[in-house]
């Protein structure tokens, strides 16, 4: 029931944030990609508007059946994109090493069970020199009061938000996975509750 409710209201919950910042972040990161692209945790398809039309392939993955049904329903409007749909889980990607020119993760690493394992898989399937594109809300490292509230609320937040964590140090995890961060922005995600606002978005490279 929780996952059905999340999929039903997800777009509405993020509508304000999309208009205030997320659409700009998505456009900046996705519009110049090329080659074979893998997007993990595609959700309801919020990134589809921003991919270039001349990609070799765009592999979309979404393990949640309720989110996936909404995503599939949207794909009729994007027939000019070379999409491939899978229900893969990010912790175990059934693709060979060095398969993709870019892997995209937007608002996904907060809710997987093992972000380090996911990043290890992303690193494995990326070609050398390939890009890892990310938008993630993260731990409020530089704001002790907000961090205190994140830690206090997180146990309940995970229940109502289908496993979403508030205190993940995703930038550290990306570096530990072996990536070189090419560009990163630390910004407040406007249009969401304060405990979710600390965010990072940018691009990392597999050396």
C-alpha positions as a Python dict, from the first residue, in 0.01 Angstrom:
ca = {
    (1, 'X'): (0, 0, 0),
    (2, 'X'): (282, 244, 87),
    (3, 'X'): (448, 193, -251),
    (4, 'X'): (120, 234, -436),
    (5, 'X'): (49, 559, -252),
    (6, 'X'): (402, 685, -316),
    (7, 'X'): (371, 620, -689),
    (8, 'X'): (26, 781, -703),
    (9, 'X'): (130, 1108, -539),
    (10, 'X'): (504, 1122, -617),
    (11, 'X'): (480, 1371, -905),
    (12, 'X'): (251, 1598, -706),
    (13, 'X'): (483, 1589, -404),
    (14, 'X'): (778, 1704, -614),
    (15, 'X'): (596, 1946, -844),
    (16, 'X'): (705, 2258, -652),
    (17, 'X'): (1066, 2139, -631),
    (18, 'X'): (1068, 2058, -1002),
    (19, 'X'): (961, 2410, -1091),
    (20, 'X'): (1195, 2581, -844),
    (21, 'X'): (1515, 2387, -911),
    (22, 'X'): (1502, 2022, -1018),
    (23, 'X'): (1413, 2086, -1383),
    (24, 'X'): (1709, 2319, -1418),
    (25, 'X'): (1942, 2066, -1258),
    (26, 'X'): (1815, 1783, -1477),
    (27, 'X'): (1854, 1991, -1794),
    (28, 'X'): (2208, 2099, -1707),
    (29, 'X'): (2319, 1742, -1645),
    (30, 'X'): (2137, 1546, -1917),
    (31, 'X'): (2108, 1760, -2228),
    (32, 'X'): (2460, 1689, -2358),
    (33, 'X'): (2483, 1315, -2293),
    (34, 'X'): (2558, 1078, -2579),
    (35, 'X'): (2603, 710, -2655),
    (36, 'X'): (2451, 432, -2444),
    (37, 'X'): (2287, 556, -2125),
    (38, 'X'): (2162, 364, -1820),
    (39, 'X'): (1920, 533, -1582),
    (40, 'X'): (1869, 361, -1245),
    (41, 'X'): (1549, 409, -1047),
    (42, 'X'): (1368, 590, -1327),
    (43, 'X'): (1057, 640, -1114),
    (44, 'X'): (777, 808, -1307),
    (45, 'X'): (1007, 940, -1582),
    (46, 'X'): (1096, 1289, -1462),
    (47, 'X'): (1419, 1287, -1666),
    (48, 'X'): (1266, 1197, -2001),
    (49, 'X'): (1215, 1557, -2115),
    (50, 'X'): (1586, 1634, -2089),
    (51, 'X'): (1765, 1359, -2280),
    (52, 'X'): (1894, 1438, -2629),
    (53, 'X'): (1715, 1253, -2910),
    (54, 'X'): (2029, 1119, -3079),
    (55, 'X'): (2131, 869, -2809),
    (56, 'X'): (2233, 519, -2917),
    (57, 'X'): (2020, 372, -2638),
    (58, 'X'): (1849, 476, -2315),
    (59, 'X'): (1800, 188, -2072),
    (60, 'X'): (1544, 272, -1803),
    (61, 'X'): (1521, 62, -1487),
    (62, 'X'): (1253, 70, -1218),
    (63, 'X'): (1201, -222, -976),
    (64, 'X'): (887, -79, -813),
    (65, 'X'): (592, -213, -1013),
    (66, 'X'): (368, 84, -930),
    (67, 'X'): (625, 342, -1039),
    (68, 'X'): (708, 130, -1342),
    (69, 'X'): (348, 120, -1462),
    (70, 'X'): (332, 502, -1455),
    (71, 'X'): (666, 521, -1637),
    (72, 'X'): (556, 277, -1909),
    (73, 'X'): (236, 478, -1960),
    (74, 'X'): (449, 787, -2029),
    (75, 'X'): (673, 625, -2287),
    (76, 'X'): (422, 659, -2572),
    (77, 'X'): (496, 1031, -2567),
    (78, 'X'): (872, 968, -2605),
    (79, 'X'): (889, 742, -2909),
    (80, 'X'): (1176, 951, -3046),
    (81, 'X'): (1394, 826, -2759),
    (82, 'X'): (1558, 482, -2807),
    (83, 'X'): (1429, 347, -2475),
    (84, 'X'): (1471, -1, -2329),
    (85, 'X'): (1273, -86, -2014),
    (86, 'X'): (1386, -321, -1735),
    (87, 'X'): (1289, -389, -1373),
    (88, 'X'): (1652, -429, -1259),
    (89, 'X'): (1750, -354, -902),
    (90, 'X'): (2045, -118, -873),
    (91, 'X'): (2238, -341, -632),
    (92, 'X'): (2281, -608, -901),
    (93, 'X'): (2282, -482, -1259),
    (94, 'X'): (2271, -772, -1511),
    (95, 'X'): (2493, -598, -1765),
    (96, 'X'): (2856, -667, -1864),
    (97, 'X'): (3146, -458, -1740),
    (98, 'X'): (3217, -139, -1935),
    (99, 'X'): (2872, -132, -2100),
    (100, 'X'): (2758, 230, -2074),
    (101, 'X'): (2883, 577, -2162),
    (102, 'X'): (2686, 728, -1873),
    (103, 'X'): (2481, 613, -1574),
    (104, 'X'): (2216, 843, -1431),
    (105, 'X'): (2085, 840, -1072),
    (106, 'X'): (1844, 1111, -962),
    (107, 'X'): (1688, 1096, -615),
    (108, 'X'): (1757, 722, -598),
    (109, 'X'): (2058, 656, -374),
    (110, 'X'): (1863, 778, -71),
    (111, 'X'): (1630, 479, -84),
    (112, 'X'): (1841, 178, -187),
    (113, 'X'): (1941, -64, 89),
    (114, 'X'): (2314, -51, 14),
    (115, 'X'): (2435, 265, -164),
    (116, 'X'): (2797, 149, -160),
    (117, 'X'): (2703, -170, -347),
    (118, 'X'): (2499, 31, -597),
    (119, 'X'): (2790, 266, -664),
    (120, 'X'): (3021, -34, -706),
    (121, 'X'): (2784, -170, -971),
    (122, 'X'): (2762, 168, -1143),
    (123, 'X'): (3142, 187, -1153),
    (124, 'X'): (3160, -165, -1298),
    (125, 'X'): (2914, -114, -1584),
    (126, 'X'): (3052, 227, -1687),
    (127, 'X'): (3310, 245, -1962),
    (128, 'X'): (3646, 397, -1868),
    (129, 'X'): (3599, 771, -1896),
    (130, 'X'): (3222, 725, -1861),
    (131, 'X'): (3007, 966, -1662),
    (132, 'X'): (2807, 910, -1347),
    (133, 'X'): (2533, 1174, -1332),
    (134, 'X'): (2368, 1234, -995),
    (135, 'X'): (2110, 1443, -813),
    (136, 'X'): (2067, 1338, -450),
    (137, 'X'): (1950, 1485, -121),
    (138, 'X'): (2208, 1425, 150),
    (139, 'X'): (2311, 1462, 513),
    (140, 'X'): (2318, 1820, 647),
    (141, 'X'): (2686, 1803, 741),
    (142, 'X'): (2733, 2179, 780),
    (143, 'X'): (2409, 2251, 964),
    (144, 'X'): (2414, 2083, 1307),
    (145, 'X'): (2058, 2176, 1400),
    (146, 'X'): (1916, 2041, 1076),
    (147, 'X'): (2133, 1731, 1107),
    (148, 'X'): (1992, 1671, 1456),
    (149, 'X'): (1641, 1681, 1315),
    (150, 'X'): (1736, 1457, 1025),
    (151, 'X'): (1863, 1193, 1268),
    (152, 'X'): (1562, 1231, 1493),
    (153, 'X'): (1305, 1202, 1214),
    (154, 'X'): (1480, 949, 990),
    (155, 'X'): (1339, 628, 1149),
    (156, 'X'): (983, 747, 1088),
    (157, 'X'): (1068, 908, 752),
    (158, 'X'): (1199, 576, 618),
    (159, 'X'): (866, 413, 697),
    (160, 'X'): (641, 671, 536),
    (161, 'X'): (876, 737, 240),
    (162, 'X'): (941, 378, 134),
    (163, 'X'): (1297, 349, 264),
    (164, 'X'): (1421, 702, 194),
    (165, 'X'): (1716, 798, 420),
    (166, 'X'): (1789, 1154, 532),
    (167, 'X'): (2151, 1117, 648),
    (168, 'X'): (2341, 956, 364),
    (169, 'X'): (2683, 1105, 289),
    (170, 'X'): (2654, 1035, -82),
    (171, 'X'): (2945, 1252, -193),
    (172, 'X'): (3176, 1049, 30),
    (173, 'X'): (3034, 723, -105),
    (174, 'X'): (3093, 836, -464),
    (175, 'X'): (3458, 911, -394),
    (176, 'X'): (3506, 585, -203),
    (177, 'X'): (3368, 391, -502),
    (178, 'X'): (3664, 513, -711),
    (179, 'X'): (3504, 796, -906),
    (180, 'X'): (3668, 1129, -979),
    (181, 'X'): (3417, 1409, -924),
    (182, 'X'): (3436, 1647, -1220),
    (183, 'X'): (3179, 1897, -1102),
    (184, 'X'): (2948, 1917, -805),
    (185, 'X'): (2702, 2171, -669),
    (186, 'X'): (2591, 2180, -307),
    (187, 'X'): (2250, 2347, -305),
    (188, 'X'): (1923, 2358, -118),
    (189, 'X'): (1642, 2174, -293),
    (190, 'X'): (1368, 2434, -272),
    (191, 'X'): (1006, 2328, -252),
    (192, 'X'): (1056, 2037, -8),
    (193, 'X'): (1068, 2010, 374),
    (194, 'X'): (1383, 2149, 536),
    (195, 'X'): (1514, 1806, 639),
    (196, 'X'): (1529, 1704, 270),
    (197, 'X'): (1676, 2024, 125),
    (198, 'X'): (2055, 1964, 152),
    (199, 'X'): (2142, 1832, -195),
    (200, 'X'): (2427, 1760, -432),
    (201, 'X'): (2414, 1739, -809),
    (202, 'X'): (2688, 1694, -1062),
    (203, 'X'): (2906, 1460, -1263),
    (204, 'X'): (3172, 1205, -1171),
    (205, 'X'): (3403, 1011, -1403),
    (206, 'X'): (3525, 651, -1399),
    (207, 'X'): (3902, 691, -1455),
}
